[in-house]
Amino acid sequence: MNKTDVESYFCGIMRKESEVSAGIATIRTLLKFLEHDKSETVQELDANLKNAVDVMRNTDFPVTAVASGSELFLRFITLAALDNKPFADCKKIMLHRGEIFLKKLMEARGKVAKLASTFIFDGAKILIHSKSKVVFETMKEAVLSNKRFQVFVTKSSPDSSGEEMAKALQKYNIQCTVILDSAVGYVMEQVDMVMVGAEGVVESGGIINKVGSFTMAVCAKEMKKPFYVLTESFKFSRIYPLNQRDLPNEFKYTASMLNKDLSKQHPLVDYTPPSFITLLFTDLGILTPSAVSDELIKLYL
């Protein structure tokens, strides 16, 4: 697969399969690349895989999950590159391990949903932000458990993705109200909890997510409402931002936006520090923000 093929395959998944996250699409693309790659050494294959990751990072899809998912995937499969093994055998082992890794990640969203849905009680009022696949699965899981609750979802500028989320929830007869992003403070006093997804989880236990998440977290803490993050562990990333300016520009803007005057561009994500997060619901279990660094160490051992 050349660069054009990688971009076409990755973008095809993202456009045609709405339920697939950028991280899963990245790993599926890397597996497909691994199947067709003509490298003759482990070093050459490793370089080619990294080039394929760079191609995906330069598309107009969220880079945060691409970066964390690919880094963990490459770490996982290259553990198979053992000494004194023929390259063909190493490649077979890498493919096998990659398929196991992908299967594990495909199950992650369901595990998160089962954990988080237990925190939803009858009559709960929940505030959510934008459109999150794992939050949606959690709401579905709660409905299947015969729980009745009300959801407030932000419209979420600039793409109004919250309206899509509301329509999806209403198909499951979930009482749902779309609110303006600027109405978060007004609604916060009415809700019992906040549930958001994440595009990435950083080493400190903070999250990178759709812009507006930080504002929501600040309001939640001030009004003493729990702020829950629902996320899969493949979104854990080895970066340590201290503030909004520390976030890499490639995380905050799409590739096409980076070619323009950034002073006139609106960031697509923001950073929520760990002090504003109550708990993280992951496929590794329910974590406090301070436990994320320990889990990252385990993932990369």
Stockholm file with secondary structure:
# STOCKHOLM 1.0

chainA/1-301         MNKTDVESYFCGIMRKESEVSAGIATIRTLLKFLEHDKSETVQELDANLKNAVDVMRNTDFPVTAVASGSELFLRFITLAALDNKPFADCKKIMLHRGEIFLKKLMEARGKVAKLASTFIFDGAKILIHSKSKVVFETMKEAVLSNKRFQVFVTKSSPDSSGEEMAKALQKYNIQCTVILDSAVGYVMEQVDMVMVGAEGVVESGGIINKVGSFTMAVCAKEMKKPFYVLTESFKFSRIYPLNQRDLPNEFKYTASMLNKDLSKQHPLVDYTPPSFITLLFTDLGILTPSAVSDELIKLYL
#=GR chainA/1-301 SS CCHHHHHHHHHHHHHHCTTSCHHHHHHHHHHHHHHHCCCSSHHHHHHHHHHHHHHHHTSSSCHHHHHHHHHHHHHHHHTTCCTTCCHHHHHHHHHHHHHHHHHHHHHHHHHHHHHHHTTCCTTEEEEECSCCHHHHHHHHHHHHTTCCEEEEEECCTTTTHHHHHHHHHHTTTCEEEEECGGGHHHHHTTCSEEEECCSEECTTSCEEEETTHHHHHHHHHHTTCCEEEECCGGGBCSCCCSSGGGSCHHHHSCHHHHTSCGGGSCCSEEEECGGGCCEEEETTEEECGGGHHHHHHHHHC
#=GC SS_cons         CCHHHHHHHHHHHHHHCTTSCHHHHHHHHHHHHHHHCCCSSHHHHHHHHHHHHHHHHTSSSCHHHHHHHHHHHHHHHHTTCCTTCCHHHHHHHHHHHHHHHHHHHHHHHHHHHHHHHTTCCTTEEEEECSCCHHHHHHHHHHHHTTCCEEEEEECCTTTTHHHHHHHHHHTTTCEEEEECGGGHHHHHTTCSEEEECCSEECTTSCEEEETTHHHHHHHHHHTTCCEEEECCGGGBCSCCCSSGGGSCHHHHSCHHHHTSCGGGSCCSEEEECGGGCCEEEETTEEECGGGHHHHHHHHHC
//
